[in-house]
């Protein structure tokens, strides 16, 4: 076994995509989008999310057009969006497809069924959304959703994604 001081599969600096480097330097909260499609529930870790306050409020997300979640969202027209907490790094990795999930991603934690989709049991911050529309943007689809239900009961620090990692958010106590 060889120990590397850097990622052994990383592109050399001269071949790196400047736009990816820019995006990687924008710290983002990590959300888990879940929806129940025609056959089964699907989920995807999403950090490209924007909340647009208004009447009604909207939640926008950049989604992989080939992801099972995208198909399930289009099919059902609804999704549950959970703001993951700092202690849910493994769950984020599983739903991103970056960690193994014996038995499937939804067997890696306990979930509660809602009218919008499965939500991790005990989730302190989540929203139920209805799909309003999708549009192609670059290599992604931007999903515009209408916020129909919001739960904010938790005080846990959110999981943050920055430069391919999940650093701890260092904030003063509220």
Backbone torsions as a table, in degrees:
resi	resn	phi	psi	omega
1	UNK	NA	136.6	-179.5
2	UNK	-107.4	137.4	177.2
3	UNK	-100.8	126.5	-179.7
4	UNK	-107.5	146.2	175.6
5	UNK	-89.6	-3.0	174.8
6	UNK	-142.2	175.3	-179.2
7	UNK	-68.0	123.4	-175.0
8	UNK	-68.0	-17.9	-178.7
9	UNK	-108.8	6.3	-179.6
10	UNK	-67.4	144.3	175.4
11	UNK	-65.2	146.8	174.9
12	UNK	-64.5	153.3	-176.9
13	UNK	-51.0	-36.4	-178.2
14	UNK	-69.6	-18.1	-177.6
15	UNK	-105.9	4.1	-176.6
16	UNK	-77.9	144.4	-179.8
17	UNK	-78.9	120.9	-177.7
18	UNK	-63.9	-34.9	-179.9
19	UNK	-68.3	-39.5	175.8
20	UNK	-62.5	-39.1	178.5
21	UNK	-64.0	-40.6	176.8
22	UNK	-61.9	-50.1	-179.6
23	UNK	-60.1	-39.1	-178.8
24	UNK	-64.9	-21.2	-179.7
25	UNK	-92.9	5.1	174.9
26	UNK	-102.1	103.2	179.9
27	UNK	-62.5	136.7	-177.1
28	UNK	-135.7	145.9	170.4
29	UNK	-70.6	152.1	-177.5
30	UNK	-106.4	128.1	177.8
31	UNK	-118.7	156.2	173.2
32	UNK	-115.1	116.9	177.3
33	UNK	-97.7	129.0	177.2
34	UNK	-131.6	146.0	177.0
35	UNK	-150.5	153.3	177.0
36	UNK	-102.7	112.9	-179.2
37	UNK	-83.7	-160.7	-178.4
38	UNK	-66.0	-33.3	-175.9
39	UNK	-109.1	-38.7	-173.1
40	UNK	-162.2	168.8	177.0
41	UNK	-72.4	153.1	177.2
42	UNK	-135.3	153.7	179.6
43	UNK	-147.3	157.9	-179.7
44	UNK	-152.9	134.8	172.6
45	UNK	-75.9	127.6	-176.5
46	UNK	-133.4	125.2	176.1
47	UNK	-112.1	-7.1	176.7
48	UNK	-93.9	82.9	-173.9
49	UNK	-131.6	144.2	177.7
50	UNK	-135.3	132.1	176.1
51	UNK	-100.1	125.1	177.8
52	UNK	-113.4	105.4	-179.2
53	UNK	-70.0	149.5	-180.0
54	UNK	162.6	-170.9	178.6
55	UNK	-124.2	96.3	1.2
56	UNK	-85.3	160.7	175.7
57	UNK	-73.5	156.0	178.6
58	UNK	-130.9	152.8	175.3
59	UNK	-123.1	126.1	179.5
60	UNK	-114.1	144.0	-180.0
61	UNK	-144.9	144.2	171.0
62	UNK	-89.9	119.8	-176.7
63	UNK	-117.3	150.9	173.5
64	UNK	-70.6	121.6	-178.0
65	UNK	-64.2	-18.9	-179.0
66	UNK	-97.3	-1.2	-177.0
67	UNK	-73.5	145.1	175.4
68	UNK	-57.7	-35.9	179.8
69	UNK	-60.1	-41.4	-179.0
70	UNK	-60.8	-44.3	177.1
71	UNK	-63.7	-43.8	-179.2
72	UNK	-64.3	-39.8	178.7
73	UNK	-65.0	-44.4	178.3
74	UNK	-63.7	-38.3	-177.7
75	UNK	-70.6	-47.3	-175.7
76	UNK	-86.9	-28.3	-177.3
77	UNK	77.2	8.2	-177.0
78	UNK	-142.4	156.3	175.7
79	UNK	-154.2	156.1	170.1
80	UNK	-105.8	132.5	-178.3
81	UNK	-119.7	112.9	-177.8
82	UNK	-105.3	130.9	172.0
83	UNK	-81.8	114.6	-177.4
84	UNK	-75.2	145.2	178.2
85	UNK	-90.3	165.6	-177.4
86	UNK	-55.9	-30.1	-179.8
87	UNK	-81.8	6.0	-177.1
88	UNK	-111.7	32.7	-179.8
89	UNK	-60.7	-43.3	-178.9
90	UNK	-63.5	-40.7	178.0
91	UNK	-62.9	-40.8	177.0
92	UNK	-60.7	-44.0	-179.9
93	UNK	-65.6	-40.3	179.2
94	UNK	-61.4	-49.3	-177.4
95	UNK	-75.5	-13.7	172.7
96	UNK	-84.7	-8.0	-178.1
97	UNK	79.6	16.0	-176.9
98	UNK	-102.0	-2.4	179.4
99	UNK	-137.1	150.0	179.6
100	UNK	-65.7	150.3	-179.3
101	UNK	-137.7	77.0	-179.7
102	UNK	-55.9	125.3	-179.0
103	UNK	84.3	-3.2	-179.8
104	UNK	107.3	157.0	-175.2
105	UNK	-60.8	-37.4	-176.5
106	UNK	-74.7	-4.1	175.3
107	UNK	-95.1	1.2	-177.0
108	UNK	-89.4	-6.1	177.6
109	UNK	-157.7	168.9	175.8
110	UNK	-88.2	137.2	-179.0
111	UNK	-123.7	149.8	175.3
112	UNK	-111.3	131.6	177.7
113	UNK	-75.2	138.9	174.1
114	UNK	-130.4	174.8	177.3
115	UNK	-65.9	-16.7	-176.4
116	UNK	-104.9	-20.9	-178.7
117	UNK	149.9	174.5	180.0
118	UNK	-68.6	142.1	177.9
119	UNK	-125.8	135.8	176.5
120	UNK	-53.8	132.2	-178.3
121	UNK	-54.6	134.0	178.5
122	UNK	79.7	8.7	-179.2
123	UNK	-58.7	129.4	-178.0
124	UNK	-89.3	-21.1	-178.9
125	UNK	-139.0	114.0	176.3
126	UNK	-155.9	161.7	179.8
127	UNK	-134.3	145.6	170.4
128	UNK	-100.0	127.2	-175.4
129	UNK	-126.8	154.6	176.0
130	UNK	-115.2	132.3	-178.4
131	UNK	-67.7	127.5	176.6
132	UNK	-101.1	-36.6	179.9
133	UNK	-178.8	163.6	175.2
134	UNK	-131.6	149.4	177.6
135	UNK	-144.7	144.4	177.6
136	UNK	-75.6	129.6	177.9
137	UNK	-137.8	111.1	-176.4
138	UNK	58.6	-129.2	179.4
139	UNK	-94.4	10.4	-176.1
140	UNK	-121.5	173.2	167.8
141	UNK	-112.1	133.4	172.3
142	UNK	-93.3	120.5	177.4
143	UNK	-98.6	122.1	175.2
144	UNK	-101.3	123.1	-178.1
145	UNK	-124.7	152.8	176.0
146	UNK	-98.4	129.8	179.9
147	UNK	-77.2	120.4	-179.9
148	UNK	-107.3	-22.7	-174.8
149	UNK	-153.5	137.7	178.6
150	UNK	-135.2	135.5	173.7
151	UNK	-121.7	123.7	175.8
152	UNK	-134.9	92.2	179.5
153	UNK	-121.8	-15.0	-175.6
154	UNK	-92.2	156.5	176.9
155	UNK	-120.7	10.9	-179.7
156	UNK	-65.5	149.9	173.8
157	UNK	-66.8	140.1	179.9
158	UNK	-73.6	155.3	173.3
159	UNK	-77.5	130.9	-177.1
160	UNK	-115.2	137.4	176.4
161	UNK	-109.4	126.0	-179.0
162	UNK	-149.7	121.1	177.8
163	UNK	53.5	41.7	175.7
164	UNK	80.3	6.1	-178.7
165	UNK	-129.9	175.8	179.2
166	UNK	-119.5	80.4	179.1
167	UNK	-74.5	156.7	176.6
168	UNK	-74.9	140.4	176.3
169	UNK	-78.6	122.0	-178.5
170	UNK	-102.2	95.0	-179.4
171	UNK	-125.0	153.9	175.7
172	UNK	-72.3	149.8	179.0
173	UNK	-61.5	142.1	-177.0
174	UNK	-73.8	NA	NA
